[in-house]
Structures are given as C-alpha cells and as structure tokens.
Amino acid sequence: MLRANGTVLPGWRGGVGQDVPGAPRPPGPPGPPDRKDTMRLVIAEDSAILRDGLVALVTRRGHEVAAAVADGDELVAQVARLAAQDALPDVAVVDIRMPPTFTDEGLRAALALRAAHPDLGVLLFSQYVETRFASELLTGGARGVGYLLKDRVADVGEFVDALTRIAAGQTVLDPEVVSQLMGASRSDDGLARLTPRETEVLELMAQGRSNSAIAEALFLSYGAVEKNVTSIFGKLGLPQDAGDHRRVLAVLRYLKV
C-alpha cells in the first residue's frame, strides 16, 4: 500500500471518491463507476528495467500496453498514432524526468497530451515530489489525473487500482504530494472557515478516499462524514448545481491549484 511518513495507509483507495452526500449508502465498500475490465495503456519511462517491469506488471493483470517508450516526444507521437487509429489509450503512465535534459520532459509531454486528448488519463509516476508540476497538470483539469511516487507504491494491486480509477475519470494523488501542495495560504478562499475535523475530511478527500474510507480512517459514522462533506461544500461556496463535480472542485481549492 501507499505509505505516508513511513506508515502504512490502511484502506487507501486512490481517486477522488464518488459518494454523494445525502444519497443512500450502497451495501459494501463503493468502487469507481464504469470501470473497464481491460485498459489500454502507454508507458513513458527512460529506465529500461522499470519500463519493462511496468509492462510485465500490467499485462499479467490482463491489460494491454499499446506502446512503451523512453522519452516524451516519442510518447506524444505514439499517442497521436493510436488516436488516428481510433485506439486512444485509457491512461498514459509518464515519468517526469526523461531525456534529453532529465528535467520536465515528461510533464511537458503530459500537458501536451491532455491538451490534444482531454479524455486521456495521465498518471505522473516519479521518484520526486514536484509541486509545480502537479499544480500545472491539475490546473489543466483534475479529472483522470494522478501523481504517485515510485518508492511509495508497495502493492501491485493498489497500483493497478489507481490506474483503473484514473481511467474512470477520478483523481489519484499520493498523500505526500497532497501534503506538499497544502503549503499555500488558505485565508481568503473559505478554507480558513473549516473546522479541524472538516479539514481532516478534506485532506482525506484530496488523497482520494471515498466517504466510506474516510469514515473508517477517522472512526466516524458514514452519516457524520456526509455532514462534514456537505458543510465543506457550503463553506467553500460550491453549489449543488456546480457544473463540475463538487468533490473535485473542493480538492482543487484545498490544493490551491
């Protein structure tokens, strides 16, 4: 499982959850909607060993890797080729630092892909927390976006689950990425009015937990979590008829992107 500060995060299920406050609680733990049984992926990773390992990992789980490349330019070219064949991938797994300069080639490729193919999910998979890069990608639209740290993904099932959630349009962020994005001041955007409990709930929402998982993590009832989420939406000025999903908007406000 993903770890924060060296501790295991029980019940972590990446993605901005889809529970709706006030709706009847479904039996059993909720999962992301409309998951596809098989995903089509593209992978951009300059390390041949890690690239081949990722290909083997996801294909053993029954998914298709349409292209595995070593740099951002080739990634963009391969996705364009697949899109022209009406075979747009579900998710692109992209390292941030790739040739030739090993700075932000992966991020620039990811931004270009999102601009050209808004329905393409993108997972930044890096060794480093780069808050500027995360902010840039999230600012372009948070649905179907993820950022995970390589050395903190210790469970194959959790990694594949994160991919399926991104493919379903959810947002998956490593808790460490969330914590480093939280540094900006929140005094003028409604966040300062949140209670400590509401702040805890919103932080877990930003990590991608559903209401059920939040209730488990904070030892609260499901109804208590719903009340906190509803209060968060109200304090942040997110109306019921907001064009975008209020949960995503609340997380973006929290992360200041």
Secondary structure, DSSP 8 states (H G I E B T S, - for coil): --EETTEE-TT---S-----TTS---SS----TT--SS-EEEEE-S-HHHHHHHHHHHHHTT-EEEEEESSHHHHHHHHHHHHHTT---SEEEE-SS-TTTTSSHHHHHHHHHHHH-TT-EEEEEESS--HHHHHHHHHT--TTEEEEEGGG---HHHHHHHHHHHHTT-EEE-HHHHHHHTTS--TTSSGGGS-HHHHHHHHHHHHT--HHHHHHHHT--HHHHHHHHHHHHHHTT--TT-SS-HHHHHHHHHHT-
